[in-house]
Amino acid sequence: MKLLKTISALLLLVFMACSSNEQNAQNNRGNNSVIPAVEAVQARYGSLPLVERFSGNVRSENQVPLFPQINAKIEAVYVENGQYVREGEKLVQLEDEQFRQQLIQAEAGLNINNARLKQAEAQLGELQSRYNREKQLADRDLSSDAVIEQLEAELVSSQANVELAKAQVAQSESLVEERKETLRRTTITAPISGTIGQRNAEVGMQVSQNTQLFMLGDLTRLRVEIVLTEQMLNKISIGQTANIMVEDYEGNDQVMQAKLSRISPFLNEITRSTEAEIDVQNVNGWLKPGMFVPVDILFGESEQATLIPISAIYTDPTSGAEGVFVASSMGSEIEPVREENTEGLQALTEPTQVQFQPINVLARGRMEVGVGGLESGQWVVTLGQDLLGEGREEARIRTVSWDKVLQLQSLQREDLLMEAMEQQQPGNTPISTR
């Protein structure tokens, strides 16, 4: 309600600026009894879309920060921010001379150990042959047991030398593969297809495993994350329509429609909240990862009721009663203004009787409310309620359309203040309320 009062006050400031010239003209004609000028719209009958607004955080569906896996200096960078790359495409080349030399040394060590293995195997073969000959002689009592025992001991030692040489070869092979992998890591390639962003790679830069070089993500498939409280889970569910508010490249407001894709079933034990995700096909490229966007989740419709704009609700400061000001003498034959082809401001009516009428709010939407105690077709004041009261029972009314009222309600408070303050500057013409 505090927000509603703030918006109403700002809307009133704009309207007073719009109507100041017309009121001054009335006073200059000698009309000493100033009758307030207000705006009014017709209440209508229908169902109210039930909407909950969230702040959404935009993320790429597959968003990957890229870090080097080794410490080295950057030799070349092949991509720029905003550039689309395919999986496996070369992004950065690190200086590799040091790692090439290390690989050459590792390969030399492998060759040495392979030679040692061959030497050990040759020695083992020779000892095996001597042992076999002496064994045959011993079977004919032509050789002593001491010679056989000596050869058996040498044979065991030679076999150990072969096993040691094999282990050294395996170790050298592992080192060679490690050096090859390190050398491969000097060339950094794209792990996925996507668009480059947050470039932090420059030629000559010394980087480590903690240095983020880029952010890489698929901008055509984004995800909008919102936070749901424990109470919201009773009405928000997967599959409901999500309207994402965003500006296009020309600064025009656009609505991207999607479905609520998933909701985490685990609530944070401290905040008692959870996350929901909306998958978005970003075909126009209006959304960017990291943006905060308003998201409206439509979770149903109210029962049929009389609908009025939320700005029409007025709280009496003395009694605290909630209601609307009704122009009871205006009939339904008066049509709302069609502003799209109107130049300037719509003329005010002659002084018309208005009265405060309490209402019962049955359902609230973001821009409209469903009420009881009011009939469809009645004209309700949406702007200028603070000018009424204090015994005033008449007002001059400017009729407006629903589209215009909803457009004013959607303005940010800062926009309204700026527009009103600009109108207050000397020499400015009245603001058009089209």
TANOR-V936527 format. One record per backbone hydrogen bond with DSSP energy under -1.0 kcal/mol. CO is the residue of the C=O (numbers start at 1). NH is the residue of the N-H. Records with the same first field share a line. If there is no record, write none. Layout:
CO->NH ; NH
This chain:
1->5
2->6
3->7
4->8
5->9
6->10
7->11
8->12
9->13
10->14
11->15
12->16
13->17
14->18
15->19
19->23
20->24
21->25
22->26
23->27
24->28
25->29
26->31
27->30
30->32
32->34
36->396
38->398
39->382 ; 383
40->400
41->380
43->377
44->307
46->305
48->302
50->299
52->297
54->295
56->293
57->225
58->290
59->223
64->216
66->213
72->207
73->95
74->204
76->93
80->83
83->196
85->194
86->89
89->190
91->78
92->188
93->75 ; 76
96->100
97->101
98->102
99->103
100->104
101->105
102->106
103->107
104->108
105->109
106->110
107->111
108->112
109->113
110->114
111->115
112->116
113->117
114->118
115->119
116->120
117->121
118->122
119->123
120->124
121->125
122->126
123->127
124->128
125->129
126->130
127->131
128->132
129->133
130->134
131->135
132->136
133->137
134->138
135->139
137->142
138->141
144->148
145->149
146->150
147->151
148->152
149->153
150->154
151->155
152->156
153->157
154->158
155->159
156->160
157->161
158->162
159->163
160->164
161->165
162->166
163->167
164->168
165->169
166->170
167->171
168->172
169->173
170->174
171->175
172->176
173->177
174->178
175->179
176->180
177->181
178->182
179->183
180->184
181->185
183->186
184->187
186->94
188->91 ; 92
190->88
194->85
195->217
196->82
197->215
202->205
205->74
207->72
208->211
213->200
214->66
215->197
216->64
217->195
220->282
221->61
222->280
223->59
224->278
225->57
226->276
228->274
229->233
231->234
232->235 ; 236
237->240
240->260
241->298
242->258
243->296
244->256
246->254
248->251
252->248
254->246
256->244
258->242
260->239
262->277
268->272
272->230
273->268
274->228
275->264
276->226
277->261 ; 262
278->224
280->222
281->283
288->291
291->58
293->56
294->245
295->54
296->243
297->52
300->50
305->46
306->371
307->44
308->369
309->312
310->313
314->323
316->320
321->316
322->359
323->314
324->357
325->381
326->328 ; 355
327->330
331->334
339->342
352->395
355->326
357->324
360->372
363->370
367->310
368->365
369->308
370->362 ; 363
371->306
372->360
375->378
378->43
379->327
380->41
383->39
384->387
385->388
389->392
393->354
395->352
396->38
397->349
398->40
401->405
402->406
403->407
404->408
405->409
406->410
408->411
412->416
413->417
414->418
415->419
416->420
417->421
418->422
419->423
420->424
425->428
